[in-house]
Amino acid sequence: MHIRTFGCQMNAYDTGKLKALLAEDGFEPTEDMADADLIVVNTCSIRDKPEQKLHSFLGEARHVRRARQAQGGDVMLAVAGCVAQQEGAKLQRRYKDLDLVFGPDAVTRVRELVKRAEHERVLDTDFIDADDYVFADQVDPDADASPTAFVTIQKGCDNKCTFCIVPTTRGGELSRPSAQILEEVRALTARGVKEITLIGQNVNSYGLKVAGERTFAQLLYAVAELPGVERIRYTTSHPRDMGPDVVQAYRDLPQLTSHLHLPVQSGSDAVLRRMKRFYTRERYLRLVDELRAARPDLALSTDFIVGFPGESDADFEDTMDLLGAVGFHTSFSFRYSPRPGTPALKLIDRGDEVPADVASARLQRLQARQRTLARAAMDAMVGTVQQVLVEGWSRNDPGVICGRTGTFKTINFPGDVALVGATVPVRVTTAYTNSLKGEAVA
């Protein structure tokens, strides 16, 4: 099987589950599509670009299929993930040779769906009732190859951010039982995983709908107690729902890394109201202060949407001001992308759309400022000694290995690949915009 993944950490995690489940039926992963008997593309629909990648990939996959058929064989083609959920029947009408289309809720049924698709075209985009939903507990077979791993703690989202399609494609929020989460973490650490990233659409609301379940903060403490867990990360947080108990965890848990992705989306209260984010600029900045008081070396990253319908020049200046006030180490910024079925489309219908050239100019300005901030944060690390979890070979330099600091900075330094999975002290010698260079400290 060949599985290509486009999108967020949730998609990457689902791909690991697909590999584990299909391995039970004898499927082995291959990097070469031409060798595959099953080709799956796991898709994201948060923005338009991943959707475009899907159609380009399907063109390649269909070419492989035609070549196989010319030799008397065949290959099954499948689309999974959020675009499959959103556009399932439409995809099957457009691509007559698409055998299987299934949404995120159907991941746990992939073995059954593949067997059915051997005899008929299959479409499965039904949401499973919360009482019947079962989280897959199989461990990604690639877990042995990396000292880091994702562990999902919830699915779906109950927020109604006007720009977001996630509630439509992944359904309502459902927390995974904490006992199952802890069991998966134990299985991963037994394979040598040292860093666990807990993932969900809004991790701060974990467990709140389930009587007797741990809160997110309590889950952090429980994971930290497990033998073998050296580092804990999580994503994504909603600023509205982050409480003082999570802030306190940054004081108490050395395993909790000094990096946090805290999406703000805009620095303007007016835009935040139109987005239905349910916090203010002041509340966000106060939360940042509380977090940095608990963990002074905390490196923050965020998300920005530029050119949201109705965004004025003054609104954008508020965003630029917040960018500098917080001093984000990194940010992921995008021009607003209309998504089908989202409430923000009504703002466009009433004439609030920001002209594309204006939105693009704003985005370029924000990204230029972010590059300056990122470089300053990197420069400040030169000469310091960082604890680095080694992840593997550097992409470009032979004899050089790479890893990440506790603040999630990539650093390359000379060393032996036998150090993968070890945490070693590394002195930073050179800073670049997106990475560091260093040397191991004896």
C-alpha positions in Angstrom: 0.0 0.0 0.0 1.0 3.6 -0.6 -0.5 6.3 1.6 0.0 10.0 0.9 -1.0 12.4 3.6 -2.0 16.1 3.1 -2.9 18.3 6.1 -2.7 18.5 9.8 -1.4 16.3 12.6 -4.8 14.6 12.9 -4.4 13.4 9.3 -0.9 12.2 10.0 -2.2 10.3 13.0 -5.1 8.8 11.1 -2.5 7.6 8.4 -0.6 5.8 11.2 -3.9 4.0 12.2 -4.6 3.1 8.6 -1.2 1.5 8.2 -1.6 -0.4 11.5 -5.1 -1.7 10.6 -4.3 -2.6 7.0 -1.2 -4.4 8.2 -3.5 -6.9 9.9 -4.6 -7.9 6.4 -1.1 -8.3 5.1 -0.6 -4.9 3.5 2.9 -3.5 3.7 3.8 0.1 3.1 5.8 1.2 0.0 7.2 4.6 -0.9 6.8 3.8 -4.6 3.2 4.1 -5.9 4.1 1.9 -8.9 4.6 -1.1 -6.5 1.3 -0.6 -4.6 -1.8 -2.7 -4.7 -3.7 -0.1 -2.7 -3.2 3.7 -3.1 -4.7 6.0 -0.5 -4.6 9.8 -0.3 -5.6 11.1 3.2 -6.8 14.7 2.7 -7.4 18.0 4.5 -9.9 20.7 3.6 -9.0 23.4 6.1 -7.6 25.5 3.2 -7.9 25.2 -0.6 -4.3 24.2 -1.3 -4.5 20.7 0.1 -7.6 20.1 -2.0 -5.6 21.1 -5.1 -2.9 18.7 -4.1 -5.5 15.9 -3.9 -6.5 16.3 -7.5 -2.9 16.5 -8.7 -2.1 13.3 -6.7 -5.2 11.5 -8.1 -3.9 12.3 -11.6 -0.6 10.5 -10.8 -2.4 7.6 -9.1 -4.8 7.0 -12.1 -1.8 7.0 -14.4 -0.2 4.2 -12.3 -3.5 2.3 -12.4 -3.7 2.5 -16.2 -0.2 1.3 -16.5 -0.9 -1.6 -14.2 -4.1 -2.5 -16.1 -2.2 -2.5 -19.3 0.0 -5.2 -17.8 -3.0 -7.3 -16.8 -3.1 -6.2 -13.2 -4.9 -3.6 -11.1 -4.6 -1.3 -8.1 -7.3 0.0 -5.8 -7.7 3.8 -5.4 -9.0 5.4 -2.3 -9.5 8.9 -0.9 -9.8 9.4 2.9 -10.0 12.3 5.3 -11.8 15.6 5.4 -12.1 16.3 1.6 -13.6 12.8 1.3 -16.1 13.6 4.0 -16.9 17.0 2.4 -17.0 16.0 -1.3 -17.5 12.2 -1.2 -20.2 11.7 -3.8 -18.9 14.5 -5.9 -15.4 12.9 -6.0 -16.9 9.6 -7.1 -18.8 11.3 -9.9 -15.7 13.1 -11.1 -13.4 10.1 -10.9 -15.2 7.0 -12.2 -12.2 4.8 -11.3 -12.2 5.8 -7.7 -12.9 2.7 -5.7 -13.3 3.9 -2.2 -14.1 7.2 -0.5 -14.3 7.4 3.3 -14.3 10.1 6.0 -12.4 10.3 9.3 -15.1 8.5 11.3 -14.6 5.5 9.0 -10.9 5.0 9.6 -11.5 2.2 12.1 -13.5 0.3 9.5 -10.9 0.6 6.8 -10.3 -3.2 6.6 -14.0 -3.9 6.0 -14.2 -1.1 3.5 -11.3 -2.3 1.4 -12.8 -5.8 1.2 -16.1 -4.3 0.0 -14.3 -2.1 -2.5 -12.9 -5.2 -4.2 -16.4 -5.9 -5.5 -18.1 -2.5 -5.6 -17.5 1.2 -5.4 -17.8 2.3 -1.7 -18.7 5.6 -0.2 -18.7 5.9 3.6 -19.0 9.4 5.0 -21.5 8.7 7.8 -20.7 10.1 11.3 -20.8 7.5 14.0 -23.0 8.2 17.0 -21.0 9.2 20.1 -22.2 6.2 22.0 -21.0 3.8 19.3 -17.7 5.5 18.4 -14.5 3.5 19.1 -11.1 5.0 18.9 -8.5 2.8 17.1 -6.0 1.5 19.6 -3.5 0.0 17.1 0.0 1.5 17.3 1.5 3.0 14.1 4.0 0.5 12.7 6.4 3.3 12.0 6.6 4.2 15.7 9.8 2.3 16.0 11.5 4.6 13.5 11.1 7.8 15.5 11.5 8.9 19.1 8.4 11.1 18.7 4.8 10.2 18.2 1.3 11.6 18.1 -1.5 10.4 20.3 -5.0 11.5 19.7 -7.1 12.5 22.7 -10.3 13.6 21.0 -12.1 13.9 17.7 -14.2 16.6 16.2 -15.0 20.1 17.5 -18.0 21.8 19.1 -16.7 25.4 18.4 -18.4 27.3 15.6 -15.6 29.5 14.3 -17.1 31.1 11.3 -14.1 30.4 9.0 -13.7 26.7 9.9 -15.0 23.6 8.3 -13.7 21.1 10.9 -17.1 20.6 12.6 -18.6 19.7 9.2 -15.8 17.3 8.2 -15.0 15.7 11.6 -18.2 16.1 13.5 -18.9 17.0 17.1 -16.3 16.8 19.8 -15.7 13.5 21.5 -13.1 12.8 24.1 -11.1 9.5 24.0 -11.1 7.6 27.3 -8.0 8.6 29.2 -7.3 5.0 30.1 -7.0 4.2 26.4 -4.7 7.2 25.9 -2.4 6.2 28.7 -2.3 2.6 27.3 -1.2 3.9 23.9 1.5 6.0 25.5 2.8 3.0 27.3 2.9 1.0 24.1 4.8 3.8 22.4 7.4 4.3 25.1 7.9 0.5 25.1 9.0 0.9 21.5 11.5 3.7 22.4 9.3 6.8 21.9 10.5 9.6 24.2 8.3 12.5 23.1 4.5 12.4 23.1 2.3 15.0 21.3 -1.3 14.9 22.4 -3.5 16.0 19.6 -7.1 17.2 19.2 -9.0 20.1 17.7 -9.4 21.8 21.1 -7.4 19.9 23.7 -8.3 22.3 26.5 -11.9 21.1 26.5 -10.8 17.5 26.8 -13.0 15.4 29.2 -15.4 18.2 30.1 -18.4 16.4 28.6 -17.8 13.1 30.3 -18.7 12.7 33.9 -15.7 11.4 36.0 -13.2 11.8 33.2 -9.9 13.6 33.7 -9.6 17.2 32.6 -6.9 18.1 30.1 -4.6 19.3 32.9 -5.1 16.1 34.8 -4.3 14.1 31.7 -1.0 16.0 31.3 0.0 15.1 34.9 -1.0 11.4 34.2 1.0 11.2 31.1 4.0 12.8 32.8 3.9 10.1 35.5 4.4 7.2 32.9 7.9 5.7 32.7 9.8 6.6 29.6 7.9 9.9 28.8 10.7 12.5 28.6 8.7 15.2 26.7 5.1 16.2 26.3 3.7 18.5 23.7 0.1 19.1 22.6 -1.9 20.8 19.9 -4.2 22.6 19.4 -5.2 24.9 22.2 -8.2 27.3 22.0 -7.3 30.4 24.1 -10.8 30.7 25.4 -10.6 27.3 27.1 -7.1 27.4 28.6 -7.5 27.6 32.3 -5.2 28.2 35.3 -4.8 24.4 35.9 -3.0 24.1 32.5 -0.9 27.2 33.3 0.1 25.6 36.6 1.2 22.5 34.7 4.0 24.6 33.2 5.3 25.2 36.7 5.0 21.6 37.8 5.9 19.4 34.9 9.4 19.4 33.5 8.2 17.0 30.9 6.0 19.6 29.4 8.1 21.3 26.8 8.7 25.1 26.6 6.8 25.4 23.3 3.1 26.2 22.9 1.1 26.7 19.7 -1.7 29.1 20.7 -3.7 30.2 17.7 -4.9 33.8 17.9 -6.1 34.3 14.3 -6.4 38.1 14.6 -5.3 40.9 16.9 -8.6 42.8 16.3 -11.5 42.4 18.7 -13.9 43.3 15.9 -12.5 40.5 13.7 -12.4 38.0 16.6 -16.1 38.7 17.1 -16.9 38.0 13.5 -14.8 34.9 13.7 -16.7 33.8 16.8 -13.5 33.1 18.7 -15.1 34.2 22.1 -12.0 35.9 23.5 -10.6 39.4 23.3 -7.2 40.7 22.4 -6.8 41.7 26.1 -7.7 38.2 27.3 -5.2 36.6 24.9 -2.4 38.9 26.0 -3.2 38.3 29.6 -3.0 34.5 29.0 0.4 35.0 27.4 1.6 36.9 30.5 0.3 34.1 32.8 2.0 31.4 30.7 5.3 33.2 30.6 5.2 33.8 34.4 4.8 30.1 34.8 7.5 29.2 32.2 9.8 32.2 31.4 11.5 30.5 28.4 8.2 29.5 26.7 8.4 29.9 22.9 5.0 30.7 21.4 3.8 30.0 17.9 0.4 30.9 16.5 -2.0 31.1 13.5 -3.1 34.2 11.7 -5.9 34.6 9.1 -5.3 37.8 7.1 -8.0 39.4 5.0 -11.0 37.9 6.8 -14.2 39.5 5.6 -14.6 42.9 7.0 -11.0 43.3 8.1 -10.2 47.0 7.9 -6.8 48.7 7.8 -7.1 49.4 11.5 -8.0 45.8 12.2 -4.9 44.6 10.4 -2.7 47.2 12.3 -4.1 45.7 15.5 -2.9 42.3 14.3 0.6 43.7 13.5 0.8 45.3 16.9 -0.1 42.0 18.7 2.4 40.1 16.6 5.2 42.4 17.9 3.8 42.6 21.5 3.8 38.8 21.9 7.0 38.2 19.9 6.0 34.9 18.5 8.9 32.7 17.5 6.9 31.4 14.6 3.5 31.8 13.0 1.5 30.1 10.3 -0.3 32.8 8.4 -2.7 32.5 5.5 -4.9 34.7 3.4 -8.6 34.0 4.2 -9.8 31.0 2.2 -13.6 30.7 1.8 -14.6 27.1 2.8 -18.0 25.7 1.6 -20.7 25.7 4.2 -19.0 28.0 6.7 -20.8 31.0 8.2 -18.1 33.4 7.0 -19.5 33.1 3.5 -22.5 35.2 4.6 -20.0 38.0 5.3 -18.8 37.8 1.7 -22.4 37.7 0.4 -23.1 41.0 2.1 -20.1 42.7 0.5 -17.5 42.4 3.2 -14.9 40.6 1.2 -11.4 42.0 1.4 -9.9 42.5 -2.1 -7.3 39.8 -3.0 -4.5 42.3 -3.7 -5.1 44.1 -0.3 -5.2 40.7 1.6 -2.0 39.6 -0.2 -0.1 42.8 0.6 -1.1 42.5 4.2 0.0 38.9 4.4 3.4 39.7 2.9 3.9 42.5 5.4 3.0 40.2 8.3 5.2 37.4 7.1 8.1 39.8 6.7 7.7 41.0 10.2 7.5 37.4 11.5 10.7 36.5 9.7 12.4 39.3 11.6 11.0 38.1 14.9 11.9 34.5 14.2 15.5 35.4 13.3 15.9 37.5 16.5 14.6 34.5 18.6 17.1 32.3 16.9 20.0 34.7 17.3 19.3 35.0 21.0 20.1 31.2 21.3 23.6 31.4 20.0 26.1 30.5 22.7 23.5 28.7 24.8 23.5 25.0 25.6 20.2 23.3 24.7 18.9 19.8 25.6 18.3 18.2 22.2 16.2 15.1 21.5 18.0 13.5 18.5 15.5 12.5 15.7 17.8 11.4 12.8 20.1 12.4 10.1 20.2 15.9 8.8 18.4 16.3 5.5 21.3 17.8 3.7 24.6 17.2 5.4 26.3 13.8 5.6 27.7 13.0 9.1 25.3 15.6 10.6 22.4 14.6 12.8 19.4 16.7 13.8 17.0 17.0 16.7 14.8 19.6 18.5 15.3 21.7 21.5 12.7 21.9 24.2 11.4 25.1 22.5 10.9 23.1 19.3 13.8 24.5 17.3 15.5 22.3 14.8 19.2 22.0 15.4 21.8 20.2 13.3 25.2 19.1 14.7 27.9 16.6 13.9 27.2 13.2 15.5 26.4 9.5 15.2 23.0 8.3 14.2 23.2 5.9 17.1 22.2 8.9 19.2 18.7 8.9 17.8 16.3 8.8 20.8 18.9 10.2 23.2 18.7 13.7 24.7 22.1 15.4 24.5 23.4 18.8 25.4 24.3 20.9 22.3 25.9 24.3 22.2 24.3 26.6 19.6 27.0 28.0 17.3 25.0 29.5 14.4 21.5 30.7 13.9 19.4 30.8 10.7 15.9 31.9 10.2 14.4 28.4 10.5 17.1 26.3 12.1 20.2 26.2 14.2 23.7 24.7 14.0 25.6 23.5 17.0 28.1 21.1 18.5 27.6 18.4 21.1 28.9 19.3 24.6 31.1 16.6 26.1 
